Amino acid sequence: MTEDTGDQPCGTRRQLLAGLAVSSASIAGCTTLPSFGQGVRFGSVDQPETGSPHYRDWIPTQDRGDQFDRVRTSLEYLEPDNRGADLLGTPYGGQGVKPGMDDIGVALSAFEWAVESRGSVVAKGSVNTDTVKAALEETGYQQYDNYEGYRIYERDDLQRVIAHGDNYVLFSGYIDEPLQFVGPRIDAESGRQTRLHEAESQFERMTDSVGAPPWTRIRPGTFTVDGSTAVLEARSVGFGGSMIYTTRSFLFEDGAGVSEQSIRDRISEYPEALEADRAEVTVDGDIATVVAKMPPDTFRDMDSIGLYDQPIITWGLAWEPGDSTALLTHEAGDSVDADLFTVYLQDVSAGANDGTDGPREPEPADAQFSDSYGRIGPGNSLSVDVSSQERWQILVRGEPASRNYVWTELVYFPPSLLDQ
């Protein structure tokens, strides 16, 4: 089992370039240590069956370049109506999917499944055209084009795009033109473009092994055993009867020679295995799998982060070159407590305070939503003073009270400042 310090939801959601909105999540390190003398109860675990990894049909080969990198091989898959809410009290997962979506007039539960990868979200579900149009009327979205049976909507303030088809909805950002990221996904699903698993055998092997549990996340590996570091790793959560099933999968390079006993020794350091009613380890060639079975209360105590159900919000941002303020607006979607979000202003022209490369850390803006609102919802705005900085970006971060968890809801960098 991987250390919690590195086991985070995919780092980049809506990619940060030319005014793109960005979402990411972070988790502070787990400090739980095993009790003296406590050991893992190894044995056979009959976990619920999972379907085939159908979601990968929507993941094309690299959009820009061909490097087998972190963003390209990270994804979150979930089934909205099968997230364990009856066992856990609130739905599990969605930290990548939900911030990657904008409001289109339906809840997440309207979709059969959704997958986030490389900053784009694909959600399967039939949403009425009039419902989408009505939801977007109150926002900055306007229809841009039609593509292969999809209506393409774009904005003129944030580089965000929605593609609405008969049975699927896609959400994404872009760098050069609106179809840059949603177009290849539509083409991959229809077979007009090579899919990532067809071009990369390691990704194919991993997704074949993982399948499609109710919730799963795949990312580049950090788990190391016997001197070998996993190329890819996955964490999945399933639900069966009154129990929670967690699965960790690790794909190593061919010939790594990782043994079952080495995996057993390594995972015996971590609470998820130690607290489980039973844990099973298998090694099949280059893939090692650990399945743990536990009651909901045990799981909830260890993974409360994944039980925070983030909102779906459509944001707008009005600013023109020369303006001293930028107007940030909650255009549509879920209403939330105003103190959930902190708005930051970052000076990207100034170096880091510690002398390292990179921009200076963002600081809270002078004005916050909580100064004027108890809750924020559609139509509520915040004026952010940007007059003191030549090159800046605005960040909106979700910071739930009393939770060791933060996600980036929005990042805006003015395209007109890119070349300055």
Protein Blocks (a to p, Z undefined) as FASTA:
>chain_A
ZZfklmccdfblcdceehiacddddddddfbdcdehiacdddddddddddddfklmmmcc
dfedjbdcfklmgccdddfklnolmmnopaeehilmmmmpccehiafklpfbdcdeehia
cddddddfklmmmmmmmmmbdcfbdcehiacdddfkbccdddddfkbccddddfkbmklm
mmmmmmmmnopaccfklmmmklmmmmmmnopafbdcddddfbdgehiacfbdcdddddeh
jbccddddddddehklpafklmmmmmmmpfklmmpmbdcdddehjaccddddddfklmmm
mmmmlmpccddddddddddehiabdcdddfbdcdddfklpccddddfkbccfklpacddd
ddddfbdfklmpmbdcehiacdddfklpfbdcdddddddehiacdddfbdcddfklmmZZ
